[in-house]
Amino acid sequence: MAVAGILCGLWISIIGFIVSPALLVGEWLVVHMMGWVTPVSLNLYQIPLTLMLCAIGLGAFPLLKQLTMYLVNFFEKYIRYNLRSIYTEK
């Protein structure tokens, strides 16, 4: 169960990394369309940081997909092994 939780957390993090540039653009659009005063949190250093997060997310996506498939296959074999060991006659 812990492996599934860690894997789920990794997927959520990677998706958040990939979507981060869209979230930044959305924040800028909302602030400017509403006519609000630009908050201090909207600095120019956020652009390269979000692009770096997106690059990390896009680079880690295939690795995480491969890890997920490996774990699925491993646990399928593990469950089959357990079922054979339980239901075989001695």
Gaussian input, Z-matrix of N, CA and C with variables (Angstrom, degrees):
# hf/3-21g

backbone

0 1
 N
 C     1     B1
 C     2     B2     1     A1
 N     3     B3     2     A2     1     D1
 C     4     B4     3     A3     2     D2
 C     5     B5     4     A4     3     D3
 N     6     B6     5     A5     4     D4
 C     7     B7     6     A6     5     D5
 C     8     B8     7     A7     6     D6
 N     9     B9     8     A8     7     D7
 C    10    B10     9     A9     8     D8
 C    11    B11    10    A10     9     D9
 N    12    B12    11    A11    10    D10
 C    13    B13    12    A12    11    D11
 C    14    B14    13    A13    12    D12
 N    15    B15    14    A14    13    D13
 C    16    B16    15    A15    14    D14
 C    17    B17    16    A16    15    D15
 N    18    B18    17    A17    16    D16
 C    19    B19    18    A18    17    D17
 C    20    B20    19    A19    18    D18
 N    21    B21    20    A20    19    D19
 C    22    B22    21    A21    20    D20
 C    23    B23    22    A22    21    D21
 N    24    B24    23    A23    22    D22
 C    25    B25    24    A24    23    D23
 C    26    B26    25    A25    24    D24
 N    27    B27    26    A26    25    D25
 C    28    B28    27    A27    26    D26
 C    29    B29    28    A28    27    D27
 N    30    B30    29    A29    28    D28
 C    31    B31    30    A30    29    D29
 C    32    B32    31    A31    30    D30
 N    33    B33    32    A32    31    D31
 C    34    B34    33    A33    32    D32
 C    35    B35    34    A34    33    D33
 N    36    B36    35    A35    34    D34
 C    37    B37    36    A36    35    D35
 C    38    B38    37    A37    36    D36
 N    39    B39    38    A38    37    D37
 C    40    B40    39    A39    38    D38
 C    41    B41    40    A40    39    D39
 N    42    B42    41    A41    40    D40
 C    43    B43    42    A42    41    D41
 C    44    B44    43    A43    42    D42
 N    45    B45    44    A44    43    D43
 C    46    B46    45    A45    44    D44
 C    47    B47    46    A46    45    D45
 N    48    B48    47    A47    46    D46
 C    49    B49    48    A48    47    D47
 C    50    B50    49    A49    48    D48
 N    51    B51    50    A50    49    D49
 C    52    B52    51    A51    50    D50
 C    53    B53    52    A52    51    D51
 N    54    B54    53    A53    52    D52
 C    55    B55    54    A54    53    D53
 C    56    B56    55    A55    54    D54
 N    57    B57    56    A56    55    D55
 C    58    B58    57    A57    56    D56
 C    59    B59    58    A58    57    D57
 N    60    B60    59    A59    58    D58
 C    61    B61    60    A60    59    D59
 C    62    B62    61    A61    60    D60
 N    63    B63    62    A62    61    D61
 C    64    B64    63    A63    62    D62
 C    65    B65    64    A64    63    D63
 N    66    B66    65    A65    64    D64
 C    67    B67    66    A66    65    D65
 C    68    B68    67    A67    66    D66
 N    69    B69    68    A68    67    D67
 C    70    B70    69    A69    68    D68
 C    71    B71    70    A70    69    D69
 N    72    B72    71    A71    70    D70
 C    73    B73    72    A72    71    D71
 C    74    B74    73    A73    72    D72
 N    75    B75    74    A74    73    D73
 C    76    B76    75    A75    74    D74
 C    77    B77    76    A76    75    D75
 N    78    B78    77    A77    76    D76
 C    79    B79    78    A78    77    D77
 C    80    B80    79    A79    78    D78
 N    81    B81    80    A80    79    D79
 C    82    B82    81    A81    80    D80
 C    83    B83    82    A82    81    D81
 N    84    B84    83    A83    82    D82
 C    85    B85    84    A84    83    D83
 C    86    B86    85    A85    84    D84
 N    87    B87    86    A86    85    D85
 C    88    B88    87    A87    86    D86
 C    89    B89    88    A88    87    D87
 N    90    B90    89    A89    88    D88
 C    91    B91    90    A90    89    D89
 C    92    B92    91    A91    90    D90
 N    93    B93    92    A92    91    D91
 C    94    B94    93    A93    92    D92
 C    95    B95    94    A94    93    D93
 N    96    B96    95    A95    94    D94
 C    97    B97    96    A96    95    D95
 C    98    B98    97    A97    96    D96
 N    99    B99    98    A98    97    D97
 C   100   B100    99    A99    98    D98
 C   101   B101   100   A100    99    D99
 N   102   B102   101   A101   100   D100
 C   103   B103   102   A102   101   D101
 C   104   B104   103   A103   102   D102
 N   105   B105   104   A104   103   D103
 C   106   B106   105   A105   104   D104
 C   107   B107   106   A106   105   D105
 N   108   B108   107   A107   106   D106
 C   109   B109   108   A108   107   D107
 C   110   B110   109   A109   108   D108
 N   111   B111   110   A110   109   D109
 C   112   B112   111   A111   110   D110
 C   113   B113   112   A112   111   D111
 N   114   B114   113   A113   112   D112
 C   115   B115   114   A114   113   D113
 C   116   B116   115   A115   114   D114
 N   117   B117   116   A116   115   D115
 C   118   B118   117   A117   116   D116
 C   119   B119   118   A118   117   D117
 N   120   B120   119   A119   118   D118
 C   121   B121   120   A120   119   D119
 C   122   B122   121   A121   120   D120
 N   123   B123   122   A122   121   D121
 C   124   B124   123   A123   122   D122
 C   125   B125   124   A124   123   D123
 N   126   B126   125   A125   124   D124
 C   127   B127   126   A126   125   D125
 C   128   B128   127   A127   126   D126
 N   129   B129   128   A128   127   D127
 C   130   B130   129   A129   128   D128
 C   131   B131   130   A130   129   D129
 N   132   B132   131   A131   130   D130
 C   133   B133   132   A132   131   D131
 C   134   B134   133   A133   132   D132
 N   135   B135   134   A134   133   D133
 C   136   B136   135   A135   134   D134
 C   137   B137   136   A136   135   D135
 N   138   B138   137   A137   136   D136
 C   139   B139   138   A138   137   D137
 C   140   B140   139   A139   138   D138
 N   141   B141   140   A140   139   D139
 C   142   B142   141   A141   140   D140
 C   143   B143   142   A142   141   D141
 N   144   B144   143   A143   142   D142
 C   145   B145   144   A144   143   D143
 C   146   B146   145   A145   144   D144
 N   147   B147   146   A146   145   D145
 C   148   B148   147   A147   146   D146
 C   149   B149   148   A148   147   D147
 N   150   B150   149   A149   148   D148
 C   151   B151   150   A150   149   D149
 C   152   B152   151   A151   150   D150
 N   153   B153   152   A152   151   D151
 C   154   B154   153   A153   152   D152
 C   155   B155   154   A154   153   D153
 N   156   B156   155   A155   154   D154
 C   157   B157   156   A156   155   D155
 C   158   B158   157   A157   156   D156
 N   159   B159   158   A158   157   D157
 C   160   B160   159   A159   158   D158
 C   161   B161   160   A160   159   D159
 N   162   B162   161   A161   160   D160
 C   163   B163   162   A162   161   D161
 C   164   B164   163   A163   162   D162
 N   165   B165   164   A164   163   D163
 C   166   B166   165   A165   164   D164
 C   167   B167   166   A166   165   D165
 N   168   B168   167   A167   166   D166
 C   169   B169   168   A168   167   D167
 C   170   B170   169   A169   168   D168
 N   171   B171   170   A170   169   D169
 C   172   B172   171   A171   170   D170
 C   173   B173   172   A172   171   D171
 N   174   B174   173   A173   172   D172
 C   175   B175   174   A174   173   D173
 C   176   B176   175   A175   174   D174
 N   177   B177   176   A176   175   D175
 C   178   B178   177   A177   176   D176
 C   179   B179   178   A178   177   D177
 N   180   B180   179   A179   178   D178
 C   181   B181   180   A180   179   D179
 C   182   B182   181   A181   180   D180
 N   183   B183   182   A182   181   D181
 C   184   B184   183   A183   182   D182
 C   185   B185   184   A184   183   D183
 N   186   B186   185   A185   184   D184
 C   187   B187   186   A186   185   D185
 C   188   B188   187   A187   186   D186
 N   189   B189   188   A188   187   D187
 C   190   B190   189   A189   188   D188
 C   191   B191   190   A190   189   D189
 N   192   B192   191   A191   190   D190
 C   193   B193   192   A192   191   D191
 C   194   B194   193   A193   192   D192
 N   195   B195   194   A194   193   D193
 C   196   B196   195   A195   194   D194
 C   197   B197   196   A196   195   D195
 N   198   B198   197   A197   196   D196
 C   199   B199   198   A198   197   D197
 C   200   B200   199   A199   198   D198
 N   201   B201   200   A200   199   D199
 C   202   B202   201   A201   200   D200
 C   203   B203   202   A202   201   D201
 N   204   B204   203   A203   202   D202
 C   205   B205   204   A204   203   D203
 C   206   B206   205   A205   204   D204
 N   207   B207   206   A206   205   D205
 C   208   B208   207   A207   206   D206
 C   209   B209   208   A208   207   D207
 N   210   B210   209   A209   208   D208
 C   211   B211   210   A210   209   D209
 C   212   B212   211   A211   210   D210
 N   213   B213   212   A212   211   D211
 C   214   B214   213   A213   212   D212
 C   215   B215   214   A214   213   D213
 N   216   B216   215   A215   214   D214
 C   217   B217   216   A216   215   D215
 C   218   B218   217   A217   216   D216
 N   219   B219   218   A218   217   D217
 C   220   B220   219   A219   218   D218
 C   221   B221   220   A220   219   D219
 N   222   B222   221   A221   220   D220
 C   223   B223   222   A222   221   D221
 C   224   B224   223   A223   222   D222
 N   225   B225   224   A224   223   D223
 C   226   B226   225   A225   224   D224
 C   227   B227   226   A226   225   D225
 N   228   B228   227   A227   226   D226
 C   229   B229   228   A228   227   D227
 C   230   B230   229   A229   228   D228
 N   231   B231   230   A230   229   D229
 C   232   B232   231   A231   230   D230
 C   233   B233   232   A232   231   D231
 N   234   B234   233   A233   232   D232
 C   235   B235   234   A234   233   D233
 C   236   B236   235   A235   234   D234
 N   237   B237   236   A236   235   D235
 C   238   B238   237   A237   236   D236
 C   239   B239   238   A238   237   D237
 N   240   B240   239   A239   238   D238
 C   241   B241   240   A240   239   D239
 C   242   B242   241   A241   240   D240
 N   243   B243   242   A242   241   D241
 C   244   B244   243   A243   242   D242
 C   245   B245   244   A244   243   D243
 N   246   B246   245   A245   244   D244
 C   247   B247   246   A246   245   D245
 C   248   B248   247   A247   246   D246
 N   249   B249   248   A248   247   D247
 C   250   B250   249   A249   248   D248
 C   251   B251   250   A250   249   D249
 N   252   B252   251   A251   250   D250
 C   253   B253   252   A252   251   D251
 C   254   B254   253   A253   252   D252
 N   255   B255   254   A254   253   D253
 C   256   B256   255   A255   254   D254
 C   257   B257   256   A256   255   D255
 N   258   B258   257   A257   256   D256
 C   259   B259   258   A258   257   D257
 C   260   B260   259   A259   258   D258
 N   261   B261   260   A260   259   D259
 C   262   B262   261   A261   260   D260
 C   263   B263   262   A262   261   D261
 N   264   B264   263   A263   262   D262
 C   265   B265   264   A264   263   D263
 C   266   B266   265   A265   264   D264
 N   267   B267   266   A266   265   D265
 C   268   B268   267   A267   266   D266
 C   269   B269   268   A268   267   D267

   B1=1.4401
   B2=1.5259
   B3=1.3173
   B4=1.4681
   B5=1.5222
   B6=1.3286
   B7=1.4649
   B8=1.5273
   B9=1.3155
   B10=1.4659
   B11=1.5292
   B12=1.3137
   B13=1.4599
   B14=1.5158
   B15=1.3297
   B16=1.4612
   B17=1.5262
   B18=1.3194
   B19=1.4607
   B20=1.5283
   B21=1.2993
   B22=1.4667
   B23=1.5355
   B24=1.3225
   B25=1.4597
   B26=1.5186
   B27=1.3270
   B28=1.4601
   B29=1.5231
   B30=1.3317
   B31=1.4587
   B32=1.5266
   B33=1.3203
   B34=1.4662
   B35=1.5263
   B36=1.3275
   B37=1.4668
   B38=1.5170
   B39=1.3229
   B40=1.4575
   B41=1.5277
   B42=1.3101
   B43=1.4630
   B44=1.5257
   B45=1.3281
   B46=1.4645
   B47=1.5157
   B48=1.3254
   B49=1.4594
   B50=1.5280
   B51=1.3262
   B52=1.4622
   B53=1.5310
   B54=1.3055
   B55=1.4590
   B56=1.5394
   B57=1.3225
   B58=1.4656
   B59=1.5275
   B60=1.3480
   B61=1.4653
   B62=1.5335
   B63=1.3267
   B64=1.4654
   B65=1.5298
   B66=1.3204
   B67=1.4629
   B68=1.5223
   B69=1.3244
   B70=1.4643
   B71=1.5258
   B72=1.3215
   B73=1.4659
   B74=1.5286
   B75=1.3161
   B76=1.4577
   B77=1.5180
   B78=1.3185
   B79=1.4648
   B80=1.5262
   B81=1.3330
   B82=1.4650
   B83=1.5273
   B84=1.3314
   B85=1.4650
   B86=1.5224
   B87=1.3144
   B88=1.4623
   B89=1.5185
   B90=1.3279
   B91=1.4632
   B92=1.5282
   B93=1.3219
   B94=1.4614
   B95=1.5233
   B96=1.3142
   B97=1.4570
   B98=1.5228
   B99=1.3122
   B100=1.4588
   B101=1.5290
   B102=1.3213
   B103=1.4539
   B104=1.5133
   B105=1.3119
   B106=1.4547
   B107=1.5202
   B108=1.3046
   B109=1.4578
   B110=1.5246
   B111=1.3234
   B112=1.4641
   B113=1.5199
   B114=1.3291
   B115=1.4650
   B116=1.5273
   B117=1.3029
   B118=1.4536
   B119=1.5244
   B120=1.3266
   B121=1.4624
   B122=1.5284
   B123=1.3401
   B124=1.4655
   B125=1.5279
   B126=1.2907
   B127=1.4583
   B128=1.5149
   B129=1.3267
   B130=1.4590
   B131=1.5148
   B132=1.3254
   B133=1.4628
   B134=1.5225
   B135=1.3106
   B136=1.4625
   B137=1.5270
   B138=1.3171
   B139=1.4688
   B140=1.5263
   B141=1.3492
   B142=1.4655
   B143=1.5209
   B144=1.3213
   B145=1.4669
   B146=1.5212
   B147=1.3280
   B148=1.4650
   B149=1.5240
   B150=1.3356
   B151=1.4625
   B152=1.5281
   B153=1.3472
   B154=1.4694
   B155=1.5267
   B156=1.3410
   B157=1.4600
   B158=1.5254
   B159=1.3214
   B160=1.4648
   B161=1.5249
   B162=1.3257
   B163=1.4657
   B164=1.5219
   B165=1.3254
   B166=1.4691
   B167=1.5232
   B168=1.3225
   B169=1.4600
   B170=1.5144
   B171=1.3307
   B172=1.4643
   B173=1.5265
   B174=1.3261
   B175=1.4610
   B176=1.5174
   B177=1.3336
   B178=1.4622
   B179=1.5281
   B180=1.3178
   B181=1.4685
   B182=1.5232
   B183=1.3470
   B184=1.4756
   B185=1.5300
   B186=1.3303
   B187=1.4638
   B188=1.5266
   B189=1.3221
   B190=1.4570
   B191=1.5257
   B192=1.3253
   B193=1.4739
   B194=1.5191
   B195=1.3312
   B196=1.4622
   B197=1.5327
   B198=1.3276
   B199=1.4628
   B200=1.5231
   B201=1.3255
   B202=1.4661
   B203=1.5214
   B204=1.3162
   B205=1.4653
   B206=1.5308
   B207=1.3188
   B208=1.4564
   B209=1.5297
   B210=1.3187
   B211=1.4646
   B212=1.5293
   B213=1.3254
   B214=1.4665
   B215=1.5256
   B216=1.3330
   B217=1.4694
   B218=1.5204
   B219=1.3222
   B220=1.4552
   B221=1.5267
   B222=1.3302
   B223=1.4631
   B224=1.5209
   B225=1.3330
   B226=1.4621
   B227=1.5257
   B228=1.3237
   B229=1.4652
   B230=1.5293
   B231=1.3107
   B232=1.4611
   B233=1.5290
   B234=1.3283
   B235=1.4669
   B236=1.5302
   B237=1.3359
   B238=1.4673
   B239=1.5184
   B240=1.3153
   B241=1.4665
   B242=1.5242
   B243=1.3245
   B244=1.4612
   B245=1.5230
   B246=1.3296
   B247=1.4588
   B248=1.5215
   B249=1.3443
   B250=1.4621
   B251=1.5259
   B252=1.3160
   B253=1.4662
   B254=1.5271
   B255=1.3106
   B256=1.4734
   B257=1.5212
   B258=1.3346
   B259=1.4668
   B260=1.5277
   B261=1.2970
   B262=1.4562
   B263=1.5252
   B264=1.3353
   B265=1.4603
   B266=1.5206
   B267=1.3119
   B268=1.4617
   B269=1.4933
   A1=110.99
   A2=115.99
   A3=119.38
   A4=110.90
   A5=116.61
   A6=120.38
   A7=109.83
   A8=117.02
   A9=120.96
   A10=110.61
   A11=117.02
   A12=120.71
   A13=112.45
   A14=116.49
   A15=120.58
   A16=110.00
   A17=116.76
   A18=121.20
   A19=111.23
   A20=117.01
   A21=121.41
   A22=110.19
   A23=116.54
   A24=120.41
   A25=112.38
   A26=116.87
   A27=120.74
   A28=111.39
   A29=116.78
   A30=119.70
   A31=111.27
   A32=116.97
   A33=120.52
   A34=110.33
   A35=117.10
   A36=120.50
   A37=111.61
   A38=117.43
   A39=121.16
   A40=110.59
   A41=117.48
   A42=119.95
   A43=110.41
   A44=116.58
   A45=120.10
   A46=112.40
   A47=117.19
   A48=120.82
   A49=110.64
   A50=116.61
   A51=120.41
   A52=111.00
   A53=117.98
   A54=122.61
   A55=112.25
   A56=118.36
   A57=121.23
   A58=114.52
   A59=121.73
   A60=118.30
   A61=113.05
   A62=116.81
   A63=119.77
   A64=110.71
   A65=117.11
   A66=119.81
   A67=111.58
   A68=117.05
   A69=120.78
   A70=110.98
   A71=116.95
   A72=120.45
   A73=110.02
   A74=116.71
   A75=120.37
   A76=112.33
   A77=116.59
   A78=120.06
   A79=110.39
   A80=116.84
   A81=120.43
   A82=111.58
   A83=116.41
   A84=119.76
   A85=111.54
   A86=117.10
   A87=120.30
   A88=110.41
   A89=117.09
   A90=120.40
   A91=110.39
   A92=117.57
   A93=120.09
   A94=113.13
   A95=118.57
   A96=120.42
   A97=111.67
   A98=116.41
   A99=120.01
   A100=112.04
   A101=116.05
   A102=119.34
   A103=113.51
   A104=116.07
   A105=119.25
   A106=109.80
   A107=115.23
   A108=120.16
   A109=107.09
   A110=116.09
   A111=120.23
   A112=109.36
   A113=116.89
   A114=118.69
   A115=111.56
   A116=115.08
   A117=121.15
   A118=110.63
   A119=117.41
   A120=120.28
   A121=113.08
   A122=117.78
   A123=120.21
   A124=109.64
   A125=116.80
   A126=122.29
   A127=110.55
   A128=116.32
   A129=120.37
   A130=113.18
   A131=118.07
   A132=118.59
   A133=111.84
   A134=117.59
   A135=120.09
   A136=112.10
   A137=117.64
   A138=120.16
   A139=111.11
   A140=119.51
   A141=117.31
   A142=113.16
   A143=116.99
   A144=118.73
   A145=111.40
   A146=117.22
   A147=118.47
   A148=111.13
   A149=116.81
   A150=118.72
   A151=111.11
   A152=116.82
   A153=119.70
   A154=110.87
   A155=116.82
   A156=119.89
   A157=110.87
   A158=116.15
   A159=119.94
   A160=110.69
   A161=117.03
   A162=120.20
   A163=111.10
   A164=116.76
   A165=120.24
   A166=109.88
   A167=116.71
   A168=120.67
   A169=112.71
   A170=116.38
   A171=119.36
   A172=111.38
   A173=117.37
   A174=119.95
   A175=112.70
   A176=116.22
   A177=119.98
   A178=112.73
   A179=117.61
   A180=120.91
   A181=112.89
   A182=119.41
   A183=118.04
   A184=112.82
   A185=116.04
   A186=119.11
   A187=111.08
   A188=115.80
   A189=119.41
   A190=111.30
   A191=116.70
   A192=119.73
   A193=110.29
   A194=116.50
   A195=121.42
   A196=110.34
   A197=117.07
   A198=121.07
   A199=110.79
   A200=116.67
   A201=120.68
   A202=110.93
   A203=117.31
   A204=120.10
   A205=111.03
   A206=117.27
   A207=120.34
   A208=110.55
   A209=117.07
   A210=119.96
   A211=111.59
   A212=117.53
   A213=120.23
   A214=109.82
   A215=116.77
   A216=119.86
   A217=111.41
   A218=117.80
   A219=121.70
   A220=110.89
   A221=116.77
   A222=119.21
   A223=112.17
   A224=118.62
   A225=119.92
   A226=110.36
   A227=116.58
   A228=120.03
   A229=110.80
   A230=117.17
   A231=121.39
   A232=110.71
   A233=116.60
   A234=119.94
   A235=110.43
   A236=117.83
   A237=120.18
   A238=111.33
   A239=117.73
   A240=122.14
   A241=110.50
   A242=116.85
   A243=119.79
   A244=111.69
   A245=116.97
   A246=119.76
   A247=111.83
   A248=116.99
   A249=119.16
   A250=111.54
   A251=116.80
   A252=118.55
   A253=111.37
   A254=117.40
   A255=120.61
   A256=110.70
   A257=117.66
   A258=120.76
   A259=115.29
   A260=119.93
   A261=119.84
   A262=109.80
   A263=114.87
   A264=118.88
   A265=109.10
   A266=114.15
   A267=119.59
   A268=111.74
   D1=-34.17
   D2=179.24
   D3=-66.16
   D4=-36.66
   D5=179.86
   D6=-64.01
   D7=-40.02
   D8=178.77
   D9=-65.64
   D10=-39.12
   D11=178.23
   D12=-65.74
   D13=-42.42
   D14=178.22
   D15=-65.00
   D16=-43.07
   D17=179.55
   D18=-63.52
   D19=-41.33
   D20=178.29
   D21=-63.88
   D22=-42.91
   D23=177.81
   D24=-63.04
   D25=-38.70
   D26=177.20
   D27=-64.50
   D28=-43.12
   D29=179.34
   D30=-63.50
   D31=-42.33
   D32=179.38
   D33=-63.86
   D34=-40.63
   D35=178.70
   D36=-64.73
   D37=-44.65
   D38=-178.44
   D39=-65.17
   D40=-40.63
   D41=177.87
   D42=-64.92
   D43=-39.29
   D44=175.94
   D45=-63.39
   D46=-38.87
   D47=177.54
   D48=-63.54
   D49=-43.57
   D50=-177.44
   D51=-67.20
   D52=-35.34
   D53=-175.73
   D54=-85.75
   D55=-8.26
   D56=-173.80
   D57=-56.81
   D58=-40.07
   D59=176.92
   D60=-62.67
   D61=-37.75
   D62=178.40
   D63=-66.13
   D64=-36.21
   D65=177.77
   D66=-66.58
   D67=-38.18
   D68=177.97
   D69=-65.67
   D70=-44.93
   D71=178.19
   D72=-63.05
   D73=-40.85
   D74=177.84
   D75=-62.63
   D76=-39.83
   D77=177.84
   D78=-64.19
   D79=-44.24
   D80=178.28
   D81=-61.35
   D82=-43.63
   D83=-179.68
   D84=-62.80
   D85=-43.77
   D86=-179.41
   D87=-63.27
   D88=-43.93
   D89=-178.25
   D90=-63.63
   D91=-44.38
   D92=-176.86
   D93=-77.35
   D94=-32.89
   D95=179.38
   D96=-72.47
   D97=-33.36
   D98=179.97
   D99=-81.69
   D100=-12.05
   D101=-179.98
   D102=76.19
   D103=20.27
   D104=179.42
   D105=-74.97
   D106=159.78
   D107=174.34
   D108=-70.96
   D109=133.48
   D110=-178.16
   D111=-62.84
   D112=120.49
   D113=-179.70
   D114=-69.71
   D115=161.18
   D116=-179.82
   D117=-64.38
   D118=-24.73
   D119=-176.77
   D120=-69.44
   D121=-15.78
   D122=179.42
   D123=-92.25
   D124=77.74
   D125=178.87
   D126=-101.55
   D127=163.76
   D128=-178.14
   D129=-71.93
   D130=-21.14
   D131=178.97
   D132=-70.56
   D133=-12.38
   D134=179.09
   D135=-71.46
   D136=-27.57
   D137=-179.14
   D138=-62.73
   D139=-54.16
   D140=178.68
   D141=-65.62
   D142=-31.55
   D143=179.11
   D144=-66.92
   D145=-41.15
   D146=178.79
   D147=-69.07
   D148=-34.42
   D149=177.03
   D150=-68.06
   D151=-35.68
   D152=175.88
   D153=-66.49
   D154=-41.37
   D155=176.97
   D156=-61.75
   D157=-41.17
   D158=178.57
   D159=-63.76
   D160=-41.31
   D161=178.73
   D162=-64.92
   D163=-40.36
   D164=177.12
   D165=-63.22
   D166=-43.31
   D167=179.10
   D168=-63.89
   D169=-43.04
   D170=179.29
   D171=-68.92
   D172=-32.27
   D173=177.62
   D174=-73.76
   D175=-33.73
   D176=-177.83
   D177=-84.56
   D178=-17.27
   D179=-177.41
   D180=-57.51
   D181=-50.86
   D182=-179.98
   D183=-64.76
   D184=-34.71
   D185=178.47
   D186=-65.43
   D187=-41.96
   D188=-179.66
   D189=-69.99
   D190=-34.85
   D191=176.07
   D192=-64.10
   D193=-42.50
   D194=178.75
   D195=-64.96
   D196=-42.18
   D197=178.24
   D198=-62.85
   D199=-41.14
   D200=179.16
   D201=-62.57
   D202=-45.63
   D203=179.35
   D204=-64.44
   D205=-39.34
   D206=178.15
   D207=-62.35
   D208=-44.88
   D209=-179.23
   D210=-67.19
   D211=-37.85
   D212=177.67
   D213=-62.09
   D214=-47.14
   D215=179.18
   D216=-63.97
   D217=-40.62
   D218=179.59
   D219=-60.88
   D220=-47.19
   D221=-177.48
   D222=-72.30
   D223=-29.12
   D224=173.52
   D225=-63.81
   D226=-45.03
   D227=177.89
   D228=-65.33
   D229=-38.10
   D230=179.84
   D231=-63.90
   D232=-42.72
   D233=179.65
   D234=-68.14
   D235=-40.91
   D236=176.24
   D237=-60.93
   D238=-42.31
   D239=178.09
   D240=-61.07
   D241=-44.30
   D242=179.35
   D243=-64.65
   D244=-40.94
   D245=178.57
   D246=-65.04
   D247=-40.60
   D248=176.87
   D249=-64.42
   D250=-38.40
   D251=-178.03
   D252=-71.95
   D253=-26.87
   D254=179.69
   D255=-80.68
   D256=-43.38
   D257=-171.17
   D258=-95.87
   D259=-0.05
   D260=176.38
   D261=-83.30
   D262=144.89
   D263=179.57
   D264=-82.33
   D265=147.34
   D266=-178.37
   D267=-97.25

